[in-house]
Each structure stands twice: as C-alpha cells, then as structure tokens.
Amino acid sequence: MTLEIKDLTGGYTAVPVIQEVTFSVKAGELTGLIGLNGAGKSTTIKHIIGLMMPFSGQITIEGTSLRNDPEQYRQSFAFVPETPVLYEELTLREHIEVTAMAYQMPLEKAMERANRYVKAFRLEDKMEWFPAFFSKGMKQKVMLVCAFMLDAPLYVIDEPFLGLDPLGIHTFLEIIREKKAAGAAILMSTHVLSSAERECDNFVLLHQGEVKVTGNMTDLQNELAMPGATLDELYIQLTKEGDVL
C-alpha cells in the first residue's frame, strides 16, 4: 500500500472530528474521498499531509510515518489544496523553482518536467506573471503544475474541479490517467460525483467522521444493497442512512 491509514482519530479540540478512520490507497489507483461538508474529508487530508497530529492511529506513506522520518514522509507526496495557495511575490517560474528546491530536484530537470504541464495547461506565456494577474482557475493550474512536475508516490488532491474550465478538467484527467499508469497512488476529494464515478478505481465514503463504506462501485452497491445504482444514488442513500450503516 502506498498510503495506509489505520484507526485514525483526530480533530481540532479534545472532541474528535474523525474516529477510527481506516483505508488505503494503492499504487496505480485513484481513490475518491467522498462525503458531505463536515463529514471529515478535510480533517483527514490535514492529518495525511501533516498539518494535524492524530489523537491516535497511524498514517504511513510507503511504510514511512511522519513521526519516524519527517523529511522522507513529506517528500513522498504532492498536495493540491482546494483553494490555491501561492506566493504573491513569486512568478510562475519562481514557484516551479521553489518547488524544485523543496523536493531537492535539480533545477534543469524540474523545468523540463514542469514545462510539459505548463504547456498542457496553456500557461507557457505566463511564466513571468505574478499571482495577482491570475484568475482562480489559472492559480489552480499553477498548483497542479507544481504537483505534477514531481515524481511523487502519492498525490493528494482536494476538490480539483473547482475553478477549472472544461478544457482544464480534460487536461487534468489525462494527466491523472498517466500518473496512475506510471504507478502513482492518488487520493482525490470531490463533490463532482459523475466524474468520480467514471475515473476512480475505489472510493472511501465518509459520514459524520467515520468511514461507512470502502471499495469499488460494485462493493459499494453490494454494501448498500443497491445493485446498479450510480454514485450519486449511493451517496444520497448513505446520507439518509448514515447513522445506521
């Protein structure tokens, strides 16, 4: 397992937001993290990327935990947040350079890898632009460029479809398929269930801070006794029966 989470309990205060969350993300697979607002998706992601420390439980990436080897752990994943976070005083080119330094990647190699994604997202004439001149969608594309230029074992992507135009979404999905084929593990949180159903290999359905169902579409349909149901239908049923699943 590239990412393995066992019995993860955590939150912001003494009262946990997520309780005994357990799931894994395998190399070469895209796993969708699905749930209502407040279900615990963001809290789970914050624990994975090390912004929050768990009350109990364990998170490992390729067998390494944040506590045992912080540097190796942090270099094992790339994260794309829901809201782009850019340095206002740095150009697109400088964001690529900073990312390369953070992951100890030679600058020439980093620019070569990044340029492919810069062109894919049609940002090649924006290399010297500052974030103040970017739209929200363009800022999102900058975050994706900086993530995909890395050859990371794990990609954690939070609500990637927000702000992207249809062409940007198409490009994003093409890159995701390439990363999967190259053996990367990808965890994607999204509310765009139609795209998730088409693209994800597996799903983790969170409700009220707990994992209610995991597996592929067939597993979810069997677990909820809804053969042939869409992800939208399964999701709605989950929210109706959340307390009794």
Summary of the structure (lengths in Angstrom):
residues: 245
radius of gyration: 18.1
end to end distance: 26.3
largest distance: 54.9
contacts: 768
relative contact order: 0.17
helix: 40%
strand: 22%
